[in-house]
Amino acid sequence: MIKLKNVSVKFRQKNHELNAVSDVSLQIKKGEIFGIIGSSGAGKSTLLRTINLLEKPTSGEIIVDNKNIVNYKGNELRKLRRGIGMIFQLFNLAESKTVYENIAFSLKAAGISKDEIKTRVNELLKVVGLMDKIDSYPSKLSGGQKQRVGIARALANNAQILLCDEPTSALDIETTAAILKLLRDINEEFGITIVVITHELEVIKAICNRVAVMDKGKVVEEGLVYDLFTKPKHEFTKQLLEYSSKFELPIEIVKSLKGIIVRIKYIGETATEPVLSTLTTKYNVIFNILHGKIEYIRDLPVGILYLNISGSDEDIKDAIKYLEMSTYSVEVVNYDI
């Protein structure tokens, strides 16, 4: 439904030219939730804004519904934007307008009748669960409620594409989960294509089907979310994931431990196998679990476990060989044996 072909965006600055987006090509399927992740300044927001031409590319093609929209202007551009909703990190609501008026605004601009506007606004408030706030002003709403209004407003003109610019960055953990569930429900019920940009890996894991990783204006990796988290290929992606699951133990505790510390990664079926039970029965070693978890990404398991293993050098070597055969990867994190 959306194709970006060799898209670049350059900004002229005082003494040089900034390449905010460099030769990016992506294909986003109709009806999927596609994530774009990267650190601050990676070019995520700039790239997202090219999809509705809030940022015009310096070069390349933006294809929406098999039409290259790069040169759209006037009525053609306005019609395109009516079909592409956008929600923002800081909500961008008109403080002087009620919830009803904020949602109705774009409908009025599109020339919709008052009766149709009333019907549509009520429909949307039911979808986002805010019927009781119809006459409230933004100052009386919580952050999550404001974002729900933003989502309703973005969908007002029956948008088939929803662009989300860091939609949960200003929200707490509980509210973030609720907003992501709402977006997922909207995607499933109405088949709307959703593009989410974020610097939060948890958002990608919770909602996206596929993801692209951006670094310094370029897409360095793209694929299924599960593959990205379990088998990252690019060094930047590996660093991003490593930082998110950073292994931290007080140095005093590490120094006090005998034996070695290993980091074990499980994916797929290995995440639910009784590997540790077998370790204790087959090998003459003692292990202690220091840290770990198993989570599910798109209903598929992935696990990280840190063990302290002690015993003779030979027994530890045998135990590690067994772990290497029985799990996805094993890494000694305190010293080589």
C-alpha positions as CSV (number, residue, x, y, z in Angstrom):
1,M,0.0,0.0,0.0
2,I,2.9,2.3,0.8
3,K,6.2,2.2,-1.1
4,L,9.2,4.4,-0.4
5,K,11.7,4.2,-3.2
6,N,15.2,5.7,-2.7
7,V,13.8,8.5,-0.6
8,S,16.2,11.2,0.6
9,V,15.6,14.4,2.6
10,K,18.2,17.1,2.8
11,F,18.1,20.3,4.9
12,R,20.3,23.3,4.0
13,Q,22.1,24.6,7.1
14,K,24.5,27.5,7.5
15,N,27.7,25.8,6.5
16,H,26.6,22.4,5.3
17,E,23.8,20.2,4.1
18,L,22.2,17.8,6.5
19,N,21.2,14.4,5.1
20,A,18.2,13.7,7.4
21,V,17.1,10.7,5.3
22,S,19.4,8.9,2.9
23,D,18.2,6.7,0.1
24,V,15.5,4.8,2.1
25,S,13.4,2.1,0.3
26,L,10.6,0.4,2.2
27,Q,7.4,-1.4,1.4
28,I,4.5,-1.3,4.0
29,K,1.8,-3.7,3.4
30,K,-1.9,-2.8,3.5
31,G,-3.5,-3.5,6.9
32,E,-0.2,-4.1,8.8
33,I,1.3,-2.3,11.8
34,F,4.8,-1.3,10.7
35,G,7.3,0.1,13.1
36,I,10.3,2.4,12.5
37,I,12.8,2.5,15.4
38,G,16.0,4.3,16.0
39,S,17.7,6.7,18.4
40,S,17.1,10.4,18.5
41,G,18.2,12.1,15.3
42,A,18.0,9.0,13.2
43,G,15.6,10.5,10.8
44,K,12.4,8.6,11.9
45,S,10.1,11.6,12.1
46,T,11.3,13.1,8.9
47,L,10.8,9.9,7.1
48,L,7.3,9.4,8.5
49,R,6.3,12.9,7.5
50,T,7.2,12.2,3.8
51,I,4.3,9.7,3.6
52,N,1.7,12.6,3.8
53,L,4.1,15.2,2.3
54,L,4.4,17.2,5.4
55,E,8.1,16.8,4.5
56,K,8.8,16.8,0.8
57,P,11.6,14.4,-0.2
58,T,14.6,15.9,-1.9
59,S,14.7,12.8,-4.2
60,G,12.9,9.5,-4.5
61,E,9.3,8.4,-4.8
62,I,6.5,8.0,-2.4
63,I,3.8,5.6,-3.7
64,V,0.5,5.4,-2.0
65,D,-2.2,3.1,-3.5
66,N,0.0,2.7,-6.6
67,K,0.2,6.5,-7.2
68,N,3.4,8.5,-6.9
69,I,2.3,11.4,-4.6
70,V,5.6,13.4,-4.6
71,N,4.3,16.2,-6.8
72,Y,0.8,16.4,-5.3
73,K,-0.4,20.0,-4.7
74,G,-3.6,21.8,-3.9
75,N,-6.8,19.8,-3.9
76,E,-5.0,16.6,-4.8
77,L,-2.8,16.9,-1.8
78,R,-5.7,17.9,0.5
79,K,-7.6,14.8,-0.6
80,L,-4.6,12.6,0.1
81,R,-4.1,14.0,3.6
82,R,-7.8,13.4,4.4
83,G,-7.1,9.7,4.0
84,I,-3.9,9.7,6.1
85,G,-4.5,10.4,9.8
86,M,-1.7,11.5,12.1
87,I,-1.2,11.3,15.9
88,F,1.5,13.1,17.8
89,Q,3.7,12.7,20.9
90,L,2.3,15.8,22.5
91,F,-1.3,15.3,21.2
92,N,-1.6,18.7,19.4
93,L,-5.1,19.4,20.5
94,A,-6.7,22.8,20.3
95,E,-7.0,23.8,24.0
96,S,-9.8,26.3,23.3
97,K,-12.0,23.6,21.7
98,T,-14.0,20.8,23.4
99,V,-13.3,17.1,22.6
100,Y,-16.3,17.2,20.2
101,E,-14.9,20.3,18.5
102,N,-11.4,18.9,18.2
103,I,-12.6,15.8,16.4
104,A,-15.2,17.7,14.3
105,F,-12.7,20.2,13.0
106,S,-11.3,18.3,10.1
107,L,-14.8,17.1,9.2
108,K,-16.0,20.7,8.9
109,A,-13.0,21.5,6.8
110,A,-14.0,18.6,4.5
111,G,-17.5,20.1,4.0
112,I,-19.4,17.4,5.9
113,S,-22.9,18.3,7.1
114,K,-23.6,19.0,10.8
115,D,-25.7,15.9,11.2
116,E,-23.1,13.7,9.6
117,I,-20.4,15.3,11.8
118,K,-22.4,14.6,14.9
119,T,-23.0,11.0,13.9
120,R,-19.3,10.5,13.0
121,V,-17.9,12.1,16.2
122,N,-20.2,10.0,18.4
123,E,-19.1,6.8,16.5
124,L,-15.4,7.7,17.1
125,L,-15.9,8.6,20.7
126,K,-17.4,5.1,21.3
127,V,-14.4,3.5,19.5
128,V,-11.9,5.3,21.8
129,G,-14.0,5.0,24.9
130,L,-14.6,8.7,25.6
131,M,-18.3,9.3,25.2
132,D,-18.5,10.8,28.7
133,K,-15.8,13.5,27.8
134,I,-17.6,14.8,24.7
135,D,-18.0,18.4,26.1
136,S,-14.7,18.4,28.1
137,Y,-11.7,20.6,27.2
138,P,-8.2,19.2,26.9
139,S,-7.0,20.8,30.1
140,K,-9.5,18.5,32.0
141,L,-8.2,15.3,30.3
142,S,-5.4,12.9,31.3
143,G,-2.5,12.2,28.9
144,G,-4.1,9.0,27.8
145,Q,-7.5,10.6,27.2
146,K,-5.8,13.3,25.2
147,Q,-4.2,10.7,23.0
148,R,-7.5,8.9,22.6
149,V,-9.0,12.2,21.3
150,G,-6.0,12.5,19.0
151,I,-6.6,9.0,17.6
152,A,-10.3,9.8,17.1
153,R,-9.5,13.0,15.3
154,A,-6.9,11.2,13.0
155,L,-9.6,8.7,12.0
156,A,-12.4,11.2,11.5
157,N,-12.3,11.3,7.7
158,N,-12.2,7.5,7.4
159,A,-8.5,7.4,7.1
160,Q,-7.0,4.2,5.8
161,I,-3.5,5.1,6.9
162,L,-2.6,6.2,10.5
163,L,0.9,7.7,11.1
164,C,2.0,7.7,14.7
165,D,4.8,9.9,15.7
166,E,6.1,8.7,19.1
167,P,2.5,8.2,20.2
168,T,3.3,6.9,23.7
169,S,6.5,8.8,24.7
170,A,4.6,11.2,26.9
171,L,2.6,8.5,28.7
172,D,3.2,6.3,31.7
173,I,3.6,2.5,31.4
174,E,-0.1,1.6,32.1
175,T,-1.5,4.2,29.8
176,T,1.0,3.3,27.1
177,A,-0.3,-0.3,27.2
178,A,-3.9,0.9,26.9
179,I,-3.1,3.1,24.0
180,L,-1.2,0.4,22.2
181,K,-4.1,-2.0,22.7
182,L,-6.5,0.6,21.3
183,L,-4.3,1.0,18.2
184,R,-4.1,-2.8,17.8
185,D,-7.9,-3.1,18.1
186,I,-8.5,-0.4,15.5
187,N,-6.1,-2.1,13.2
188,E,-7.8,-5.5,13.6
189,E,-11.4,-4.1,13.4
190,F,-11.0,-1.6,10.5
191,G,-8.0,-2.9,8.6
192,I,-6.2,0.4,8.9
193,T,-2.5,0.5,8.0
194,I,-0.6,1.9,10.9
195,V,3.0,3.2,10.8
196,V,4.6,3.8,14.2
197,I,7.8,5.5,14.9
198,T,9.4,5.1,18.3
199,H,12.7,4.8,20.2
200,E,11.0,2.3,22.6
201,L,11.6,-1.4,21.8
202,E,8.7,-2.3,24.1
203,V,6.3,-0.5,21.7
204,I,7.7,-2.4,18.7
205,K,7.3,-5.7,20.5
206,A,3.8,-5.0,21.7
207,I,2.2,-3.9,18.5
208,C,4.2,-4.2,15.3
209,N,4.2,-6.9,12.6
210,R,7.4,-5.7,10.9
211,V,10.0,-3.2,11.7
212,A,12.7,-1.1,10.1
213,V,15.8,0.1,12.1
214,M,17.1,3.6,11.3
215,D,20.6,5.0,12.1
216,K,21.9,8.3,10.8
217,G,19.2,8.7,8.2
218,K,19.5,5.2,6.8
219,V,17.5,2.0,7.2
220,V,20.1,-0.5,8.4
221,E,17.8,-3.5,8.9
222,E,14.3,-4.5,8.2
223,G,12.2,-7.6,8.8
224,L,9.7,-9.4,11.1
225,V,9.7,-8.1,14.7
226,Y,10.5,-11.6,16.1
227,D,13.4,-12.0,13.7
228,L,14.8,-8.6,14.7
229,F,14.7,-9.4,18.4
230,T,16.1,-12.9,18.1
231,K,18.5,-12.7,15.2
232,P,19.6,-9.1,14.6
233,K,22.1,-8.8,11.7
234,H,23.3,-5.2,11.8
235,E,25.7,-4.0,14.5
236,F,23.6,-1.0,15.4
237,T,20.5,-3.3,15.9
238,K,22.6,-5.6,18.2
239,Q,23.7,-2.6,20.2
240,L,20.2,-1.3,20.5
241,L,18.9,-4.7,21.8
242,E,21.9,-5.1,24.0
243,Y,21.3,-1.8,25.7
244,S,17.6,-2.6,26.2
245,S,18.5,-5.9,28.0
246,K,21.6,-4.6,29.6
247,F,23.1,-7.0,32.2
248,E,23.7,-5.2,35.4
249,L,24.9,-6.7,38.6
250,P,26.7,-4.9,41.4
251,I,30.4,-5.4,40.8
252,E,30.8,-6.5,44.5
253,I,28.4,-9.4,43.8
254,V,30.2,-10.4,40.6
255,K,33.5,-10.4,42.4
256,S,32.1,-12.6,45.2
257,L,30.8,-15.3,42.8
258,K,32.9,-18.4,42.1
259,G,32.9,-20.0,38.6
260,I,31.7,-18.2,35.6
261,I,28.7,-16.1,34.5
262,V,27.0,-17.1,31.2
263,R,24.3,-15.3,29.1
264,I,22.0,-17.8,27.5
265,K,19.6,-16.9,24.7
266,Y,16.5,-19.1,23.9
267,I,14.3,-18.7,20.9
268,G,11.4,-20.7,19.6
269,E,11.0,-24.2,21.1
270,T,14.2,-24.0,23.1
271,A,12.6,-21.3,25.3
272,T,10.3,-23.8,26.8
273,E,12.6,-26.9,27.0
274,P,13.7,-28.1,30.5
275,V,17.4,-27.4,29.7
276,L,18.4,-26.5,33.3
277,S,16.9,-29.7,34.7
278,T,19.0,-31.7,32.4
279,L,22.1,-29.6,33.3
280,T,21.9,-30.6,36.9
281,T,21.3,-34.3,36.2
282,K,24.0,-34.9,33.5
283,Y,26.8,-32.6,34.6
284,N,28.7,-32.2,37.8
285,V,28.2,-28.5,38.1
286,I,26.3,-26.1,40.4
287,F,24.4,-23.2,38.9
288,N,22.6,-20.2,40.3
289,I,20.1,-18.1,38.3
290,L,21.2,-14.5,38.5
291,H,18.7,-12.8,36.2
292,G,16.4,-13.8,33.3
293,K,13.0,-13.8,31.7
294,I,11.0,-15.4,28.9
295,E,8.6,-13.2,27.0
296,Y,6.4,-13.7,23.9
297,I,6.7,-11.6,20.8
298,R,3.8,-12.1,18.4
299,D,3.0,-15.3,20.4
300,L,6.5,-16.7,19.9
301,P,8.8,-17.2,22.9
302,V,12.2,-15.6,23.4
303,G,14.2,-15.8,26.6
304,I,17.4,-14.4,28.2
305,L,19.0,-16.1,31.2
306,Y,22.1,-15.3,33.2
307,L,23.6,-18.2,35.2
308,N,26.5,-18.5,37.6
309,I,28.1,-21.9,37.0
310,S,30.7,-23.4,39.3
311,G,32.6,-26.7,39.2
312,S,35.9,-28.0,37.8
313,D,37.1,-26.4,34.6
314,E,36.4,-29.6,32.7
315,D,32.9,-30.0,34.0
316,I,32.1,-26.4,33.2
317,K,33.4,-26.8,29.7
318,D,31.2,-29.8,29.2
319,A,28.2,-28.0,30.6
320,I,28.7,-25.1,28.3
321,K,28.9,-27.4,25.3
322,Y,25.6,-28.9,26.3
323,L,24.1,-25.5,26.7
324,E,25.4,-24.4,23.2
325,M,23.7,-27.5,21.7
326,S,20.5,-27.0,23.5
327,T,19.9,-23.2,23.2
328,Y,20.3,-20.5,20.6
329,S,23.5,-19.0,22.0
330,V,25.7,-19.0,25.0
331,E,28.1,-16.2,25.9
332,V,30.6,-16.2,28.8
333,V,30.3,-12.6,30.2
334,N,32.9,-12.4,33.0
335,Y,35.9,-14.4,31.7
336,D,36.8,-17.0,29.1
337,I,37.4,-20.6,30.2
